C-alpha cells in the first residue's frame, strides 16, 4: 500500500507517495486548472525533488499528473503582470533547478496535455512514458513569449532545428505517436497503463548497483554539452571507480557461474 508522506508545511498541489519500494511518485495536483504550473506548485515540486534526492531509500522518481493533463502549462494569471527583473522569475525556475541537480532517474508519466511549461517539465525528465491520448506542444509564441525553461533547446536537440521551428511557428500540438516517432517519448501505452509502465521502469533502477545510474545520468548529460572526445575522457574514471566493489564482483560472478566459467568457482 502506498504510504503518503505528510508534510504539514508543504502544499498539497504536489502529492508524494511511495507506490513501490525505492520509487517516489510525485503527482501534480491542480486538476481544476489542468495542473497549471503555479509558483506554489513549482516550489512544492522542488521541495519533493530535493527530499527524494536526499533520501537513500529512493532510487528513482516518477512525475505524473491526472487523466486530463500532465500539466497544461504555466498559470498565466501569475505571469501576466511580470516585468523584467521580477524576483518571481527565480521561482519559475526552481523546479527545473532541482531536476538539474537530481542524480536519480526521473520518469514523466504523461496523460492528456503536456503543453508549454508542462512539456518543458517532461522534456527535462530522463524518460517520458506517454498515453495514446497525450498531446505535447510549446504554444508560448501565441501569447507573446517563448518557452523559458529550456524547452526550445531540448526539443531542437531531439528533433532538429527545422522541425522544432515548425512546431513553434505553428503552435501545433504533437500527438503521442508522432512524439514517439521523433524520439521525444520512450514509450506509448494505453492511457490507463501509463503510470504502471512508468513505475515498472522506475523499479528497474532499484535493482541497479548503487551509483551506477548516477554515473549513467551524469554521462548522458555531458553528451549534450561536450565534444565526444571530452565526454569519453570524462567517462573513464567513472567506469574504473565502479570496479573492485562487492556489487560489481557479485553481479559478474553470477553471470560467470551461469556460463560455467571456472573463474566463478574462485
N, C-alpha and C positions, 0 to 999 in steps of 0.2 A: 504494500500500500504506500502511496506517496506520502511523504512527510512534509507538510507545508511549513516552510521557515517563517517564523513570526518575528517581525521587527516592528515594534510599536512606533518607532520614529521614522519608518520608511513608508512611503506612499504605496497604495495597492494598485497603482497604474501599471506596475510590473509585478507579476506573481512568480515567486521562486518555489520550485518543488524538486524533489529527487525521485523521479519515477522508477529509476533502476540504479543499482549500485554504481557509484562513480560518475554519474551523469547529472548535471544541473540543468533543469528545464526552466527557462525564463520566458514567461508568457506576457506579451504586451496586452494590456487590459483596459483599453478605452473603446469598447465595442460600439458605443453610441456615436463615436467620432471616427469610426473605421481605423482605430488605433493610430490616429494622427499623432505625430511626434511632438508633443508639447515639451516645453522646457522641463517641467516636472518629470515627465516620462524619461527624458534623456538623462537627467540626473539620477533617477532611480535605477535605470538600466546600468549606468556606470557603477553605481554602488554595488549592484548584484554581480556585475562582471568582476569587479575588484575582489569581492568576497569569494567568488568561485576560484579566481586565480590564486588567492592566498590559502585556500582550503586544500590540504594534501589529499583529502579523500576524493576530490573531484578530478577526473581525468579528461572530461570533455563537457562541452556546453551546447545546448540546443536552444535557439531563439525561435519562438513561434508567435503567431497571432491567433486569429479565430477563423471560422469558415468563410467569412466575408472578406477579410483583409488581413494580410500580414502587417502592413502599415501603408496607409494611403497617402503618405507624405507629411510635410510639416503642418503644424497648426497655424494656418495663415492669420488667424486673429491675433497671434502673438508676434507675427513678423511685420504686419502692415505698417507699423509706425517706427520701425527700426531705422536708425541712421548710422552712417559710418562712425566707428569708434565706440559704439554702444557696447557696454560690458556683457550684454546678453549674448553677443556673438560667441563668447567663450563657452557659455552654457550650451549653445547649439552644437558645439564640437565635443563636449565632454564624453559622450558615449563612444564616439569614434576614437578618441584618445585612449580610453580604457581598452577598447578592442585592439588597438595597435600595440599595447603593452602586454596583452594576454598571450601567454605561451602555450595555452591549451587549445586543441581544435574547437572551432566554433562552427556549428552547422545551422543554417537557416531552414526552417520548415515553413514553406510558403504556400498558403491557400489564398485564393482571392487576389486582391490588389496589392502589388508592391510597387508603389509609384513615388517619384521624387525621392525624398529622403528615405522612404521605405525601401526603394530599390537600392539606394546607396548603402543602406544598412545591410541588406542581403549581400551586395557585392563585396563588402568588407569581410564577410564570413568566409571560412575556408572551403565550405561546400554548401550548395543550395539544392535542397530537395523540393521539387515543385509539384503541386497538384495539377491535374489536367486542365482545370479551370483557372489556373493562375494567370495573371496579367501583369507585365512589367512595363516600366516606362519612366522617362525623365521629362515631364511636361513643364519644367520651370520656365523655359523661354516664353511660354504662353502668358505667364503672369509677370513678365518683365525682369526676371532674374535668371541666373544659371545655377546648376547644381553646385552646392558649396562644400560637399564633404567627400570629394574625390571621385564622384560617380563618372564624370566625363573621362578622366584619365583611366580608370579601371575598365570602363566599357570599351574604350578605344583600344586598349591593350588586348582585350579578349577578341573583339570582332573586327578590328581595323578602323582606321580613321574615317574612311568613306561611309561605312555602314553606321558608325556612331553619329556622324554628321547628319545622315539621312533621318535617323530616329529623332535627333534633337531638333532638326529643322521642321519636321512634320508634327512632332509630338505624338506620333502613332504609338499605340500600345503593342507590346510584344507578347504573343501567346506562348504557352509553355512549350509546345512542340518546336517553335522557331527558336526559343531560348536554348533548348537542348541541342538543336542542330548547329547553333552558333557557338556552343561551348560555354554558355552563360550559366547553365544549371547542370548538375551532375546526374540527376535522376528526375524522371517524370513518372508519377504514380497516380492511381485514383485519388481523388480529393480526400476521401475518408481514410486513406492509408499513409498520408504524408508524415504525420508525427511518428507513427510506428516505424516507418522506414528511416527517418532521421535518428530516432533513438537507437535503432538497430546498428546504424553506422557508428553512432557515438559509443556504444558499448564495445566496439572493437578497439577503441583507444584504451579502454580499461584493461584489456588483456595485454597491451604492449608493455615492454620493459620500461622502467622509469627513465625518463629523459629522452627516449627515442623520438616521440612525436614533437617534443620541444625543438629538437635539432632539425627534424624534417620541416617544421614550420619556419624556423629561422632561415634554413637554406632556400626554401621556396620564396620567401620574402626577398632574400638577397638577389635572387634571379631576376626580380623585377627592376632592380636599380643598379646593377653592376654588370661589367663586362663578364663574359663567360669565364675567361681565364682567371679573373679575380675571384669570382664566386667559387670556382672549383678549388682554388688555393685555400679559400676560407673553410671549405668543407673538410679538408684533410685532417686537421687536428680534431674536429668534432667526430669524425669517423674513428680515429685512433682512440679517442678518450672513452669510447663505449666498450673497448676490449678489456679483458682482464677482470671483468666484473662477474659476479655469480650468475646474474640473469642471462648474460651473453653466453657463458660457457654451458649453462644448463640447457638453454634452448638449442644450441648447436649440437650438444651431445645427444639430445633426444632424437634429432634428425639422423645423426650418425648411427644410433642404435637401431633405428628402423631400417636402415640400409645395410645393416650387418657389417659396418666398418669396424675393424679391430680396435681403432682408437677409442671406440665407445666403451671398451672394457677397462680402460685405464682408471 
